[in-house]
Amino acid sequence: MPVKMSKSNVKMSDRLLDTGLALMSREGLSGVTLGRLADDVGMSKSGVFAHFRSKVDVQLALLEHSSKLAGPHVLEPAMRQPPGLGRLQAFIDHWFGWAPRAGLPGGCPVAAAMFELDDVEGPVRDKVQAMEREMRGMLGALVSEAIASKELRADVDVEQVVWELCGIYLAHHVASRFVRDPKADARGRIAVQALLQRAQA
């Protein structure tokens, strides 16, 4: 039988997730420990244990929270556009650099986790892989809609377009976060437009 949380516990859980996600955005998954989270929120470590049983539980919850946070900033604005190239372009425009616009002080937590967990097995890596598959599936559906609307060529390789878009996104993440290139946004837009122009009917 599920345990019902009081309103105060729900608010504290949300505060822990918001604080933890901001920390993960800046310092990656490895930077989020139960002790560090307790310090940042201003509560005891045992208090954090009341919400999360382990560091893995915290990391999984933060990844899920990042997905929910991205929805209003990436997916929802795109879905307000009619199906086709405009919707695909809107999704990409809102996807690139979404984390700071969502109030996160660092970059995309999932992109950072992909680099951090490339050689690490376990449930957290499995969660990141599932989120990446979901993102690729969404992009593939949007590209397919643009083909159906005859704005992209019928012979376009959907998987190749998705592969290149993800590559550009990760290059943008590295350029903006690690290299700190002030031209990262502009270079990302140029690369995306070149890809879409090649695919247009």
C-alpha positions in Angstrom: 0.0 0.0 0.0 1.5 3.3 -1.1 2.5 5.8 1.6 0.8 9.2 1.4 3.1 12.1 1.8 2.0 15.2 3.7 2.0 18.6 2.0 5.1 19.6 4.0 6.9 16.4 2.9 5.9 17.0 -0.8 7.2 20.6 -0.6 10.5 19.4 1.0 10.8 16.7 -1.6 10.3 19.3 -4.4 12.9 21.5 -2.7 15.4 18.7 -2.6 14.8 17.9 -6.2 15.1 21.5 -7.3 18.3 22.0 -5.3 19.8 18.7 -6.4 19.0 19.4 -10.1 20.7 22.8 -9.9 23.7 21.1 -8.3 23.8 18.3 -10.9 23.6 20.9 -13.6 26.7 22.6 -12.3 28.8 19.6 -11.1 27.4 16.5 -12.7 25.9 13.4 -11.1 29.0 12.7 -9.1 28.7 16.1 -7.4 25.3 15.2 -5.9 25.8 13.4 -2.6 23.4 13.0 0.2 25.7 15.1 2.5 26.1 17.9 -0.1 22.4 17.9 -0.8 21.6 18.1 2.9 24.0 21.0 3.4 22.6 23.0 0.4 19.0 22.5 1.5 19.9 23.2 5.2 18.7 19.9 6.7 20.3 16.9 8.3 21.6 14.0 6.3 19.1 11.7 8.0 16.4 14.1 6.9 17.5 13.5 3.3 17.4 9.8 3.9 13.8 10.1 4.9 13.1 11.1 1.2 15.8 9.0 -0.6 17.3 5.7 0.5 20.5 6.0 -1.4 22.6 8.2 -3.7 21.3 6.1 -6.7 17.7 6.9 -5.7 18.6 10.6 -5.6 20.3 10.5 -9.0 17.3 8.6 -10.6 14.9 11.1 -9.1 16.9 14.0 -10.4 17.0 12.6 -13.9 13.3 12.1 -13.9 12.8 15.7 -12.5 15.0 17.1 -15.3 12.8 15.4 -17.8 9.7 17.0 -16.3 11.4 20.4 -16.1 12.4 20.2 -19.8 8.8 19.5 -21.0 7.4 23.1 -20.6 10.6 24.6 -22.1 11.2 22.3 -25.0 8.3 20.0 -26.0 5.3 22.1 -25.2 6.3 25.2 -27.2 7.1 23.0 -30.2 3.8 21.1 -30.0 2.0 24.4 -30.3 3.2 24.6 -33.9 1.5 22.6 -36.7 3.1 19.3 -37.7 5.9 19.7 -40.1 9.2 21.5 -40.5 8.1 24.4 -38.3 7.4 22.1 -35.4 10.7 20.3 -35.9 12.6 23.7 -36.0 10.7 25.0 -32.9 11.7 21.8 -31.0 15.4 22.2 -31.9 15.3 26.0 -31.2 14.0 25.3 -27.7 16.1 22.2 -27.1 19.5 23.9 -27.6 20.4 25.8 -24.4 17.2 24.9 -22.6 18.7 24.4 -19.2 19.6 28.0 -18.4 16.2 29.1 -19.6 14.7 26.6 -17.2 16.5 28.2 -14.3 19.4 25.7 -14.1 22.7 27.4 -13.5 24.7 24.9 -15.6 24.1 22.9 -18.8 21.9 20.1 -19.7 22.1 17.5 -16.9 21.4 14.5 -19.3 24.1 15.6 -21.8 26.6 15.9 -18.9 25.5 12.5 -17.6 26.1 10.8 -20.9 29.8 11.8 -20.8 30.1 11.0 -17.1 28.5 7.5 -17.3 29.9 6.2 -20.6 31.9 3.5 -18.9 29.7 3.0 -15.8 27.1 0.3 -15.6 24.1 0.4 -13.4 20.5 1.7 -13.1 21.5 5.4 -13.4 23.2 4.7 -16.8 20.2 2.6 -17.8 17.9 5.6 -17.0 20.1 8.0 -19.0 20.0 5.6 -22.0 16.2 5.3 -21.8 16.0 9.1 -21.8 18.3 9.3 -24.8 16.2 6.8 -26.7 13.1 8.7 -25.9 14.7 11.9 -27.2 15.8 10.2 -30.4 12.3 8.8 -30.8 10.8 12.2 -30.4 13.2 13.7 -33.0 12.5 10.9 -35.4 8.7 11.4 -35.1 9.2 15.1 -35.8 11.4 14.5 -38.8 8.9 12.0 -40.1 6.1 14.6 -39.7 8.1 17.0 -41.8 8.5 14.3 -44.5 4.8 13.6 -44.4 4.1 17.3 -44.9 6.4 17.2 -48.0 8.7 19.8 -46.5 11.5 17.3 -46.2 12.3 14.9 -49.1 10.6 11.5 -49.1 14.0 9.7 -49.3 15.5 11.4 -46.2 17.2 8.9 -43.8 15.3 9.7 -40.6 17.8 8.0 -38.4 20.8 9.8 -40.0 19.1 13.2 -39.5 18.4 12.3 -35.8 22.0 11.1 -35.4 23.4 14.4 -36.8 21.0 16.5 -34.7 22.1 14.7 -31.5 25.7 15.2 -32.5 25.3 18.9 -33.1 23.5 19.2 -29.7 26.4 17.5 -27.9 28.9 19.6 -29.7 26.9 22.7 -28.7 26.9 21.4 -25.1 30.7 21.0 -25.1 31.4 24.3 -26.8 29.2 26.3 -24.5 30.0 24.5 -21.2 33.6 23.2 -21.5 35.1 25.4 -24.2 32.9 28.4 -23.2 32.9 29.5 -26.8 30.7 32.7 -27.1 29.8 31.6 -30.7 28.4 28.2 -29.6 24.8 29.2 -30.2 25.5 30.7 -33.6 27.6 27.7 -34.7 24.9 25.4 -33.5 22.2 27.2 -35.5 24.4 27.2 -38.7 25.0 23.5 -38.4 21.3 22.7 -37.9 20.2 24.9 -40.8 22.7 23.3 -43.1 21.4 19.8 -42.1 17.8 20.8 -42.6 18.5 22.5 -45.9 20.1 19.4 -47.3 17.0 17.4 -46.3 14.4 19.8 -47.7 12.3 19.0 -50.7 
